[in-house]
C-alpha cells in the first residue's frame, strides 16, 4: 500500500488545506490510530485510522467539477485577509473542498470553474492549452468601429504585448454598448485595461463561457456540477484523454 503524508490526506479529504492541516497537527487536533499525529507523519490510507477532533476522516479521492455564477463583490480565493466575501462562501455545500480554476476579479461576475482535480486545474490555466474565454462587456456610449479595431489590436498592457482579442457587438443603445470578447490569455484585469486604453468606461463585465462550456441560465450566486460531457471536453482540451 502507498503511504501519504498526513497533511495531504487531510487536504484530499476536503476538510482543510495542507497548511491548515499542519496547524491542526501542531494543536494536537489530529490523531492517528489513537495517538497524536506529528508534522510530516506518513500514513497508509485505508489501514491507519485518522481522526480530527474525535471524528474519523476518510479521504475521498474522487474528483468533483462544478461551475459557479460568481457575483460582483466576491474574491476568487478560499480566504481573504481583508475579510471580503470569497467564492468558498458560495460553495461550502459542495461537500468537498474545491479550488477556483483561474481568476475572475472582484468587480466582475459570471462563469467560474472549481475543482479538486489539481492536474486538470493546472493544465487549464497553462497558456499552451489556449482555451478561449468569452465575456460580455458593457461600456458607456456607442462604440465606434475605430474603437473596436483598436480593441482587437495587439495592445501593450503592463509592458506585455497581448494576443489580439476579437470582439462582436451584442447590443448597441444610445447610452451603452455590449460587446462579446474572446480571450485566450487572462492577464490581470486585462479587459478593463484594454477598454481604458481605448477610452471606454466599463459598466459591467460578465464571463459567459469557457470554451464550449456556457453559463446558461445558472442563477447568480449558485453552482452546479459539470456534466460528464463537459468534464470530458475539458480533459480532451487539456490532453488528459
Backbone as CSV, one residue per row, in Angstrom:
resi,resn,N_x,N_y,N_z,CA_x,CA_y,CA_z,C_x,C_y,C_z
1,UNK,0.831,-1.197,0.000,0.000,0.000,0.000,0.872,1.256,0.000
2,UNK,0.433,2.292,-0.719,1.200,3.532,-0.806,0.962,4.403,0.417
3,UNK,2.059,4.943,0.935,1.959,5.865,2.056,1.698,7.277,1.540
4,UNK,1.103,8.108,2.391,0.898,9.512,2.072,1.062,10.336,3.344
5,UNK,1.510,11.558,3.210,1.691,12.400,4.390,0.333,12.834,4.948
6,UNK,0.295,12.983,6.257,-0.965,13.249,6.945,-1.627,14.526,6.442
7,UNK,-0.840,15.588,6.170,-1.453,16.849,5.736,-2.054,16.715,4.337
8,UNK,-1.456,15.893,3.468,-2.026,15.664,2.138,-3.320,14.854,2.255
9,UNK,-3.314,13.881,3.143,-4.506,13.051,3.344,-5.689,13.908,3.786
10,UNK,-5.432,14.812,4.720,-6.499,15.681,5.214,-6.967,16.655,4.136
11,UNK,-6.050,17.140,3.303,-6.423,18.019,2.203,-7.263,17.268,1.186
12,UNK,-6.867,16.033,0.863,-7.630,15.223,-0.089,-9.034,14.915,0.429
13,UNK,-9.181,14.918,1.738,-10.494,14.620,2.320,-11.462,15.778,2.175
14,UNK,-10.916,16.967,1.821,-11.766,18.146,1.675,-12.028,18.859,2.987
15,UNK,-11.387,18.416,4.059,-11.621,19.010,5.377,-10.923,20.355,5.523
16,UNK,-9.691,20.437,5.023,-8.893,21.653,5.205,-7.738,21.640,4.225
17,UNK,-7.072,22.785,4.085,-5.899,22.869,3.234,-4.711,22.190,3.917
18,UNK,-3.646,21.966,3.171,-2.456,21.333,3.757,-1.862,22.196,4.876
19,UNK,-1.847,23.502,4.647,-1.304,24.394,5.684,-2.155,24.339,6.942
20,UNK,-3.469,24.357,6.771,-4.361,24.278,7.926,-4.207,22.936,8.633
21,UNK,-3.953,21.880,7.856,-3.766,20.549,8.441,-2.520,20.522,9.320
22,UNK,-1.477,21.164,8.863,-0.242,21.211,9.662,-0.488,21.943,10.983
23,UNK,-1.264,23.042,10.924,-1.581,23.776,12.144,-2.440,22.927,13.082
24,UNK,-3.377,22.154,12.502,-4.226,21.285,13.322,-3.393,20.211,13.997
25,UNK,-2.381,19.706,13.288,-1.470,18.714,13.880,-0.721,19.337,15.053
26,UNK,-0.230,20.558,14.861,0.515,21.242,15.931,-0.362,21.475,17.163
27,UNK,-1.656,21.711,16.927,-2.570,21.950,18.055,-3.027,20.647,18.718
28,UNK,-2.606,19.517,18.176,-2.980,18.233,18.763,-4.398,17.807,18.431
29,UNK,-4.953,18.339,17.340,-6.336,18.018,16.970,-6.442,16.787,16.073
30,UNK,-5.288,16.308,15.595,-5.264,15.156,14.691,-4.648,13.951,15.404
31,UNK,-5.338,12.819,15.297,-4.803,11.575,15.872,-4.720,10.509,14.790
32,UNK,-3.691,9.682,14.892,-3.518,8.534,14.006,-3.448,7.288,14.867
33,UNK,-4.419,6.424,14.668,-4.510,5.188,15.464,-4.506,5.475,16.965
34,UNK,-5.202,6.568,17.334,-5.364,6.901,18.741,-4.271,7.757,19.338
35,UNK,-3.180,7.977,18.612,-2.059,8.775,19.131,-1.980,10.108,18.386
36,UNK,-1.458,11.135,19.065,-1.319,12.429,18.428,-0.433,12.333,17.182
37,UNK,-0.898,12.923,16.093,-0.105,12.941,14.863,1.051,13.923,15.016
38,UNK,2.076,13.758,14.186,3.224,14.661,14.188,3.409,15.206,12.770
39,UNK,4.035,16.384,12.684,4.267,17.015,11.394,5.086,16.092,10.492
40,UNK,4.626,15.916,9.258,5.355,15.094,8.297,5.078,13.609,8.402
41,UNK,4.227,13.227,9.352,3.931,11.803,9.541,3.285,11.206,8.299
42,UNK,3.665,9.972,7.988,3.075,9.267,6.864,2.095,8.214,7.370
43,UNK,1.019,8.031,6.597,0.019,7.025,6.950,-0.283,6.171,5.721
44,UNK,-0.967,5.060,5.945,-1.437,4.214,4.845,-2.957,4.332,4.797
45,UNK,-3.486,5.050,3.803,-4.941,5.204,3.699,-5.641,3.848,3.639
46,UNK,-6.728,3.750,4.384,-7.478,2.510,4.414,-7.014,1.556,5.490
47,UNK,-5.832,1.779,6.021,-5.301,0.933,7.087,-5.218,1.704,8.396
48,UNK,-4.606,2.900,8.333,-4.476,3.728,9.540,-5.758,4.530,9.758
49,UNK,-6.145,4.661,11.020,-7.341,5.430,11.374,-6.931,6.862,11.701
50,UNK,-7.509,7.820,10.982,-7.200,9.237,11.185,-8.421,9.923,11.762
51,UNK,-8.221,10.694,12.843,-9.322,11.413,13.471,-9.006,12.898,13.562
52,UNK,-10.027,13.717,13.377,-9.921,15.160,13.554,-10.962,15.572,14.575
53,UNK,-10.499,16.050,15.706,-11.382,16.430,16.811,-12.337,15.288,17.171
54,UNK,-11.796,14.084,17.167,-12.560,12.917,17.601,-13.397,12.257,16.524
55,UNK,-13.424,12.830,15.312,-14.223,12.268,14.229,-13.311,11.636,13.182
56,UNK,-13.632,10.382,12.798,-12.809,9.698,11.805,-12.938,10.385,10.448
57,UNK,-11.792,10.537,9.786,-11.742,11.179,8.476,-11.378,10.131,7.426
58,UNK,-12.206,10.031,6.413,-11.945,9.121,5.307,-11.825,9.956,4.041
59,UNK,-10.624,9.974,3.467,-10.394,10.795,2.274,-11.068,10.179,1.063
60,UNK,-11.762,11.021,0.333,-12.403,10.600,-0.914,-11.615,11.215,-2.060
61,UNK,-10.910,10.372,-2.793,-10.047,10.878,-3.856,-10.776,11.075,-5.183
62,UNK,-12.104,10.883,-5.182,-12.844,11.122,-6.408,-12.864,12.616,-6.695
63,UNK,-12.882,12.963,-7.947,-12.803,14.357,-8.337,-14.178,14.970,-8.547
64,UNK,-14.285,16.249,-8.197,-15.531,16.998,-8.319,-15.272,18.198,-9.212
65,UNK,-16.219,18.468,-10.126,-16.085,19.582,-11.058,-17.398,20.366,-11.033
66,UNK,-17.304,21.655,-10.734,-18.514,22.466,-10.696,-18.314,23.779,-11.440
67,UNK,-19.448,24.409,-11.797,-19.407,25.776,-12.295,-20.180,26.660,-11.326
68,UNK,-19.685,27.877,-11.147,-20.302,28.854,-10.253,-20.574,30.123,-11.044
69,UNK,-21.732,30.729,-10.796,-22.027,32.048,-11.353,-21.652,33.067,-10.283
70,UNK,-20.409,33.546,-10.352,-19.878,34.425,-9.314,-20.482,35.822,-9.393
71,UNK,-20.995,36.320,-8.282,-21.499,37.704,-8.267,-20.351,38.710,-8.095
72,UNK,-20.634,39.955,-8.409,-19.704,41.042,-8.107,-19.538,41.124,-6.591
73,UNK,-18.336,41.451,-6.126,-18.100,41.621,-4.689,-17.452,40.429,-4.021
74,UNK,-17.296,39.326,-4.756,-16.648,38.132,-4.209,-15.257,37.981,-4.826
75,UNK,-14.272,37.687,-3.969,-12.913,37.464,-4.465,-12.751,35.987,-4.803
76,UNK,-11.920,35.722,-5.826,-11.739,34.353,-6.298,-10.646,33.663,-5.491
77,UNK,-10.900,33.507,-4.206,-9.990,32.811,-3.300,-10.833,32.037,-2.295
78,UNK,-10.167,31.214,-1.497,-10.874,30.454,-0.469,-10.867,31.174,0.873
79,UNK,-10.019,32.196,1.001,-9.999,33.022,2.209,-9.430,34.379,1.823
80,UNK,-9.685,35.387,2.652,-9.220,36.728,2.327,-8.806,37.450,3.596
81,UNK,-7.578,37.983,3.582,-7.045,38.652,4.770,-7.791,39.938,5.091
82,UNK,-8.529,40.476,4.116,-9.296,41.704,4.340,-10.727,41.420,4.782
83,UNK,-11.069,40.150,4.878,-12.409,39.790,5.329,-13.500,39.947,4.299
84,UNK,-13.110,40.047,3.017,-14.111,40.188,1.957,-14.762,38.837,1.656
85,UNK,-15.970,38.845,1.119,-16.622,37.579,0.753,-15.785,36.819,-0.279
86,UNK,-15.729,35.492,-0.137,-14.942,34.642,-1.034,-15.854,33.641,-1.743
87,UNK,-15.383,33.105,-2.856,-16.186,32.119,-3.576,-16.407,30.869,-2.730
88,UNK,-15.541,30.639,-1.758,-15.744,29.490,-0.874,-17.062,29.612,-0.110
89,UNK,-17.455,30.854,0.205,-18.711,31.071,0.922,-19.900,30.568,0.110
90,UNK,-19.755,30.557,-1.213,-20.849,30.160,-2.096,-20.836,28.672,-2.426
91,UNK,-19.737,27.985,-2.058,-19.591,26.577,-2.443,-19.385,25.652,-1.244
92,UNK,-19.700,26.152,-0.043,-19.495,25.330,1.155,-20.359,24.070,1.158
93,UNK,-21.492,24.123,0.458,-22.383,22.962,0.455,-22.033,21.943,-0.633
94,UNK,-20.883,22.130,-1.299,-20.452,21.133,-2.291,-20.124,19.806,-1.599
95,UNK,-19.620,19.902,-0.372,-19.323,18.693,0.393,-17.852,18.341,0.417
96,UNK,-17.078,18.863,-0.538,-15.631,18.683,-0.555,-15.003,20.036,-0.863
97,UNK,-13.731,20.157,-0.566,-13.027,21.413,-0.804,-12.671,21.509,-2.290
98,UNK,-13.197,22.502,-2.963,-12.888,22.721,-4.376,-12.181,24.066,-4.526
99,UNK,-11.330,24.154,-5.531,-10.483,25.330,-5.722,-10.813,26.018,-7.051
100,UNK,-10.744,27.344,-7.088,-11.026,28.058,-8.340,-9.984,27.738,-9.407
101,UNK,-10.444,27.611,-10.645,-9.552,27.437,-11.788,-9.386,28.804,-12.434
102,UNK,-8.219,29.405,-12.265,-8.016,30.760,-12.753,-8.667,31.767,-11.828
103,UNK,-8.937,32.956,-12.358,-9.489,34.007,-11.515,-10.521,34.827,-12.275
104,UNK,-11.323,35.526,-11.509,-12.309,36.467,-12.028,-12.327,37.595,-11.017
105,UNK,-11.987,38.811,-11.435,-11.758,39.873,-10.457,-13.023,40.243,-9.677
106,UNK,-12.830,40.903,-8.563,-13.904,41.172,-7.604,-15.033,41.996,-8.221
107,UNK,-14.720,42.816,-9.215,-15.730,43.679,-9.837,-16.442,43.013,-11.011
108,UNK,-16.078,41.762,-11.309,-16.667,41.041,-12.435,-17.530,39.889,-11.936
109,UNK,-18.424,39.429,-12.798,-19.299,38.323,-12.436,-19.258,37.274,-13.545
110,UNK,-19.921,36.145,-13.262,-20.070,35.146,-14.305,-19.392,33.830,-14.016
111,UNK,-19.090,33.106,-15.089,-18.659,31.720,-15.021,-17.285,31.545,-14.380
112,UNK,-17.256,30.683,-13.365,-16.005,30.307,-12.717,-16.052,28.803,-12.493
113,UNK,-15.005,28.104,-12.906,-14.910,26.671,-12.678,-14.152,26.414,-11.384
114,UNK,-14.588,25.406,-10.634,-13.894,24.997,-9.412,-13.795,23.480,-9.406
115,UNK,-12.699,22.957,-8.861,-12.497,21.512,-8.821,-11.479,21.158,-7.747
116,UNK,-11.440,19.869,-7.389,-10.372,19.358,-6.535,-9.407,18.502,-7.345
117,UNK,-9.509,18.584,-8.671,-8.612,17.885,-9.580,-7.461,18.822,-9.912
118,UNK,-6.376,18.706,-9.152,-5.250,19.619,-9.298,-4.591,19.556,-10.662
119,UNK,-4.489,18.363,-11.232,-3.842,18.222,-12.538,-4.627,18.955,-13.619
120,UNK,-5.947,18.772,-13.630,-6.769,19.450,-14.627,-6.702,20.963,-14.441
121,UNK,-6.774,21.419,-13.200,-6.721,22.860,-12.925,-5.414,23.462,-13.437
122,UNK,-4.301,22.781,-13.190,-3.005,23.286,-13.648,-2.939,23.346,-15.166
123,UNK,-3.488,22.347,-15.824,-3.446,22.323,-17.287,-4.352,23.401,-17.887
124,UNK,-5.520,23.591,-17.282,-6.451,24.596,-17.802,-5.874,26.009,-17.713
125,UNK,-5.070,26.255,-16.698,-4.513,27.596,-16.502,-3.177,27.775,-17.222
126,UNK,-2.663,26.713,-17.843,-1.390,26.831,-18.566,-1.643,27.461,-19.939
127,UNK,-0.868,28.482,-20.303,-1.107,29.205,-21.566,-1.071,28.316,-22.805
128,UNK,-0.317,27.224,-22.786,-0.141,26.431,-24.010,-1.434,25.759,-24.471
129,UNK,-2.399,25.569,-23.540,-3.633,24.909,-23.938,-4.609,25.890,-24.590
130,UNK,-4.460,27.179,-24.294,-5.169,28.221,-25.021,-6.666,28.041,-25.157
131,UNK,-7.333,27.677,-24.091,-8.780,27.547,-24.160,-9.404,28.944,-24.134
132,UNK,-10.356,29.179,-25.011,-10.956,30.511,-25.137,-11.901,30.799,-23.981
133,UNK,-11.911,32.057,-23.550,-12.857,32.528,-22.539,-13.645,33.678,-23.173
134,UNK,-14.967,33.655,-22.975,-15.843,34.627,-23.609,-16.486,35.520,-22.553
135,UNK,-16.484,36.831,-22.840,-17.007,37.826,-21.909,-18.005,38.737,-22.617
136,UNK,-19.072,39.089,-21.920,-19.943,40.168,-22.359,-19.529,41.416,-21.592
137,UNK,-19.105,42.421,-22.320,-18.567,43.642,-21.714,-19.449,44.817,-22.098
138,UNK,-20.072,45.437,-21.110,-20.932,46.588,-21.361,-20.182,47.866,-21.011
139,UNK,-20.111,48.781,-21.972,-19.403,50.050,-21.778,-20.353,51.204,-22.055
140,UNK,-20.015,52.376,-21.546,-20.840,53.563,-21.761,-20.767,54.020,-23.212
141,UNK,-21.900,54.503,-23.708,-21.956,55.097,-25.038,-21.962,54.077,-26.166
142,UNK,-21.924,54.594,-27.375,-21.886,53.759,-28.570,-20.436,53.593,-29.026
143,UNK,-20.014,52.355,-29.138,-18.633,52.070,-29.528,-18.495,52.222,-31.036
144,UNK,-17.476,52.963,-31.450,-17.239,53.172,-32.873,-16.447,52.010,-33.471
145,UNK,-16.472,51.919,-34.795,-15.695,50.882,-35.474,-14.206,51.058,-35.200
146,UNK,-13.760,52.296,-35.126,-12.346,52.562,-34.849,-11.976,52.053,-33.453
147,UNK,-12.835,52.281,-32.485,-12.564,51.791,-31.129,-12.547,50.267,-31.101
148,UNK,-13.440,49.647,-31.861,-13.459,48.182,-31.931,-12.186,47.649,-32.579
149,UNK,-11.703,48.338,-33.609,-10.463,47.909,-34.258,-9.281,48.014,-33.291
150,UNK,-9.271,49.093,-32.496,-8.178,49.256,-31.534,-8.247,48.168,-30.457
151,UNK,-9.477,47.860,-29.995,-9.636,46.785,-29.011,-9.109,45.450,-29.538
152,UNK,-9.261,45.231,-30.840,-8.868,43.958,-31.452,-7.401,43.918,-31.864
153,UNK,-6.661,44.993,-31.599,-5.246,45.040,-31.986,-4.363,44.463,-30.889
154,UNK,-3.099,44.284,-31.209,-2.140,43.726,-30.245,-1.669,44.832,-29.306
155,UNK,-2.508,45.189,-28.351,-2.191,46.259,-27.406,-1.059,45.838,-26.468
156,UNK,-0.369,46.824,-25.943,0.684,46.555,-24.959,0.153,46.951,-23.585
157,UNK,0.022,45.975,-22.698,-0.507,46.196,-21.354,0.549,45.800,-20.331
158,UNK,0.914,46.742,-19.469,1.927,46.495,-18.433,3.218,45.961,-19.042
159,UNK,3.575,46.507,-20.219,4.816,46.128,-20.868,4.760,44.826,-21.649
160,UNK,3.575,44.249,-21.769,3.428,42.960,-22.455,2.466,43.115,-23.628
161,UNK,2.890,42.647,-24.813,2.015,42.706,-25.977,1.028,41.539,-25.931
162,UNK,-0.243,41.852,-25.787,-1.257,40.809,-25.668,-1.616,40.255,-27.046
163,UNK,-2.206,39.055,-27.037,-2.730,38.499,-28.266,-3.989,39.278,-28.656
164,UNK,-4.204,39.521,-29.936,-5.413,40.254,-30.364,-6.683,39.594,-29.831
165,UNK,-7.624,40.435,-29.408,-8.883,39.967,-28.822,-10.025,40.322,-29.771
166,UNK,-10.678,39.298,-30.314,-11.792,39.546,-31.219,-13.014,40.039,-30.440
167,UNK,-13.787,40.913,-31.063,-14.995,41.417,-30.409,-16.126,41.540,-31.423
168,UNK,-17.344,41.303,-30.957,-18.543,41.469,-31.774,-19.572,42.243,-30.960
169,UNK,-20.442,42.962,-31.654,-21.469,43.741,-30.968,-22.648,42.842,-30.616
170,UNK,-23.014,42.817,-29.334,-24.191,42.084,-28.872,-25.400,43.007,-28.871
171,UNK,-25.212,44.194,-28.279,-26.277,45.202,-28.187,-25.655,46.592,-28.293
172,UNK,-26.331,47.471,-29.027,-25.884,48.866,-29.059,-27.092,49.780,-28.883
173,UNK,-27.058,50.560,-27.812,-28.101,51.527,-27.494,-27.462,52.917,-27.443
174,UNK,-28.278,53.966,-27.374,-27.693,55.316,-27.335,-26.727,55.532,-26.172
175,UNK,-27.017,54.900,-25.014,-26.191,55.178,-23.828,-25.244,54.047,-23.438
176,UNK,-25.308,52.909,-24.120,-24.361,51.835,-23.797,-24.222,50.859,-24.963
177,UNK,-23.102,50.123,-24.941,-22.842,49.072,-25.930,-22.358,47.831,-25.190
178,UNK,-22.867,46.670,-25.578,-22.365,45.406,-25.030,-21.619,44.672,-26.135
179,UNK,-20.360,44.357,-25.854,-19.510,43.622,-26.782,-19.235,42.231,-26.236
180,UNK,-19.133,41.258,-27.122,-18.670,39.935,-26.726,-17.209,39.827,-27.119
181,UNK,-16.345,39.522,-26.135,-14.904,39.440,-26.377,-14.421,38.016,-26.165
182,UNK,-13.456,37.632,-26.990,-12.891,36.276,-26.955,-11.419,36.361,-26.571
183,UNK,-11.090,35.859,-25.374,-9.717,35.933,-24.871,-9.080,34.553,-24.817
184,UNK,-7.777,34.526,-25.117,-7.015,33.293,-24.969,-5.936,33.438,-23.896
185,UNK,-5.874,34.621,-23.303,-4.978,34.863,-22.184,-5.856,35.232,-20.984
186,UNK,-5.253,35.635,-19.913,-6.043,36.031,-18.767,-5.224,36.913,-17.845
187,UNK,-4.600,37.913,-18.440,-3.750,38.796,-17.639,-4.609,39.616,-16.686
188,UNK,-3.994,40.052,-15.597,-4.717,40.730,-14.529,-5.526,41.921,-15.050
189,UNK,-6.858,41.839,-14.888,-7.781,42.909,-15.279,-7.566,43.329,-16.736
190,UNK,-7.279,42.366,-17.585,-6.916,42.647,-18.969,-7.991,43.421,-19.723
191,UNK,-9.233,42.975,-19.666,-10.294,43.641,-20.430,-10.494,45.075,-19.946
192,UNK,-10.467,45.275,-18.649,-10.644,46.625,-18.109,-9.513,47.550,-18.572
193,UNK,-8.297,47.038,-18.595,-7.160,47.850,-19.036,-7.236,48.120,-20.530
194,UNK,-7.703,47.132,-21.312,-7.886,47.335,-22.748,-8.893,48.447,-23.005
195,UNK,-10.014,48.370,-22.314,-11.054,49.380,-22.505,-10.565,50.766,-22.090
196,UNK,-9.826,50.816,-20.997,-9.296,52.104,-20.540,-8.370,52.709,-21.602
197,UNK,-7.539,51.866,-22.224,-6.620,52.347,-23.259,-7.378,52.879,-24.475
198,UNK,-8.594,52.349,-24.686,-9.399,52.772,-25.843,-10.401,53.856,-25.470
199,UNK,-10.321,54.368,-24.249,-11.207,55.446,-23.818,-12.623,54.985,-23.519
200,UNK,-12.795,53.711,-23.184,-14.119,53.160,-22.918,-14.285,52.875,-21.429
201,UNK,-15.433,53.258,-20.883,-15.715,53.049,-19.459,-16.584,51.802,-19.275
202,UNK,-16.056,50.829,-18.542,-16.768,49.574,-18.330,-17.869,49.749,-17.292
203,UNK,-19.071,49.348,-17.654,-20.210,49.361,-16.722,-20.388,47.986,-16.084
204,UNK,-20.245,46.947,-16.902,-20.460,45.583,-16.425,-19.584,44.626,-17.226
205,UNK,-18.986,43.666,-16.514,-18.154,42.670,-17.170,-18.587,41.293,-16.666
206,UNK,-18.984,40.436,-17.597,-19.521,39.124,-17.233,-18.910,38.043,-18.109
207,UNK,-18.299,37.031,-17.478,-17.794,35.890,-18.246,-18.963,34.948,-18.513
208,UNK,-19.155,34.613,-19.783,-20.328,33.823,-20.156,-19.984,32.405,-20.597
209,UNK,-18.718,32.151,-20.942,-18.352,30.803,-21.384,-16.851,30.594,-21.286
210,UNK,-16.476,29.329,-21.104,-15.078,28.891,-21.179,-15.067,27.754,-22.185
211,UNK,-14.433,27.985,-23.333,-14.522,27.003,-24.402,-15.977,26.842,-24.803
212,UNK,-16.442,25.586,-24.871,-17.850,25.376,-25.224,-18.741,25.181,-24.005
213,UNK,-18.197,25.512,-22.824,-18.983,25.411,-21.594,-19.589,26.777,-21.281
214,UNK,-20.896,26.868,-21.405,-21.608,28.137,-21.220,-22.273,28.187,-19.847
215,UNK,-22.398,29.399,-19.331,-23.036,29.565,-18.030,-24.543,29.336,-18.106
216,UNK,-25.112,29.466,-19.298,-26.540,29.187,-19.483,-27.415,30.035,-18.576
217,UNK,-28.398,29.397,-17.955,-29.336,30.129,-17.083,-29.041,29.909,-15.600
218,UNK,-27.806,29.549,-15.274,-27.433,29.348,-13.873,-27.627,30.649,-13.098
219,UNK,-28.333,30.568,-11.990,-28.671,31.746,-11.182,-27.419,32.356,-10.557
220,UNK,-27.374,33.676,-10.501,-26.248,34.387,-9.898,-26.052,33.925,-8.454
221,UNK,-24.831,33.553,-8.096,-24.511,33.090,-6.750,-24.704,31.604,-6.555
222,UNK,-25.191,30.903,-7.595,-25.451,29.466,-7.494,-24.372,28.669,-8.221
223,UNK,-24.308,27.369,-7.921,-23.376,26.474,-8.594,-24.103,25.203,-9.006
224,UNK,-23.479,24.467,-9.929,-23.977,23.152,-10.298,-22.806,22.304,-10.773
225,UNK,-22.987,20.979,-10.740,-21.949,20.075,-11.225,-21.851,20.162,-12.745
226,UNK,-20.640,20.018,-13.268,-20.483,19.890,-14.708,-21.011,18.525,-15.136
227,UNK,-21.516,18.457,-16.339,-21.953,17.171,-16.876,-20.722,16.356,-17.267
228,UNK,-20.908,15.061,-17.471,-19.791,14.212,-17.903,-19.252,14.690,-19.237
229,UNK,-20.143,15.104,-20.139,-19.699,15.606,-21.444,-18.811,16.841,-21.277
230,UNK,-19.149,17.700,-20.329,-18.351,18.910,-20.106,-16.985,18.591,-19.513
231,UNK,-16.943,17.675,-18.535,-15.638,17.306,-17.961,-14.792,16.566,-18.991
232,UNK,-15.415,15.722,-19.806,-14.672,15.022,-20.863,-14.100,16.026,-21.859
233,UNK,-14.876,17.060,-22.167,-14.410,18.107,-23.079,-13.168,18.805,-22.523
234,UNK,-13.208,19.182,-21.238,-12.062,19.864,-20.627,-10.827,18.977,-20.622
235,UNK,-11.014,17.705,-20.328,-9.878,16.771,-20.302,-9.312,16.562,-21.703
236,UNK,-10.181,16.582,-22.699,-9.708,16.444,-24.087,-8.908,17.677,-24.503
237,UNK,-9.428,18.852,-24.158,-8.726,20.097,-24.479,-7.343,20.112,-23.834
238,UNK,-7.266,19.598,-22.612,-6.002,19.603,-21.862,-5.161,18.358,-22.115
239,UNK,-5.589,17.550,-23.104,-4.851,16.345,-23.489,-4.671,15.371,-22.338
240,UNK,-5.757,15.235,-21.554,-5.758,14.242,-20.468,-6.512,12.997,-20.897
241,UNK,-7.075,13.025,-22.122,-7.808,11.859,-22.641,-7.331,11.558,-24.054
